[in-house]
Amino acid sequence: MMRRDQKIRFKIKKISKRNRLTVFKSNFHIYAQLIDDSKGKTLASSSSSEKEIKSKKLNKKEVAELVGKEIAKKIISKGIKNVAFDRGRYKYHGLIKILADAARSEGLNF
């Protein structure tokens, strides 16, 4: 039996040729990165452990929203509008949904 994250990544890579916006969440931080699977390179990344985000004393929901907006700005500045959202092993609710909605509000399509 495949784990949830393996099933999701398999479907994304099989169906879509877009770059992948991956989200990882730990107990203390949330990370987002744009990955080009054809080259195996990370094109942009943002996380709650960056100095400018960490210095603002925010709660987890506000941090997830800020990380979503920051990654969207970095991706759009590279000229990419369409991405495939890889939520990994996480259900699409809570902090993952907040991050995705913030990225969409900045202009990303997924």
Residue pairs with C-beta under 8 A, 6 or more apart in sequence:
2 10
3 89
4 88
4 89
5 88
5 89
8 86
8 87
8 88
9 20
9 86
9 88
12 20
12 84
12 86
13 20
13 37
16 84
17 38
18 82
18 83
18 84
18 110
19 34
19 35
19 36
19 37
19 43
19 80
19 83
19 84
20 34
20 35
20 37
20 83
20 84
20 86
21 32
21 33
21 34
21 35
21 71
21 75
21 83
21 84
21 85
21 86
21 103
21 108
21 110
22 32
22 33
22 34
22 35
22 86
22 88
23 30
23 31
23 32
23 85
23 86
23 87
23 88
23 90
23 96
23 99
23 100
24 30
24 31
24 32
24 88
25 31
25 90
25 95
25 96
28 48
29 47
29 48
29 49
30 47
30 48
30 60
30 63
30 64
30 67
30 95
30 99
31 45
31 46
31 47
31 48
31 49
31 67
32 45
32 46
32 47
32 67
32 68
32 71
32 99
32 103
33 42
33 44
33 45
33 46
33 71
34 42
34 43
34 44
34 45
34 71
34 74
34 75
34 78
34 80
34 83
35 41
35 42
35 43
36 42
36 43
43 75
43 78
43 80
44 71
44 74
44 75
44 78
45 71
45 74
46 53
46 67
46 70
46 71
46 74
47 53
47 67
48 54
48 63
48 64
48 66
48 67
50 70
53 63
53 66
53 67
53 70
56 66
58 66
60 95
61 95
61 98
64 95
64 96
64 98
64 99
64 102
65 98
65 99
65 101
65 102
66 102
67 99
67 102
68 98
68 99
68 100
68 101
68 102
68 103
68 106
69 102
69 103
69 105
69 106
71 103
72 102
72 103
72 104
72 105
72 106
72 107
72 108
73 106
75 83
75 108
76 106
76 107
76 108
81 107
81 108
81 109
82 108
82 109
82 110
83 108
83 109
83 110
84 110
85 100
85 110
87 96
87 100
90 96
92 100
100 110
103 110
104 110
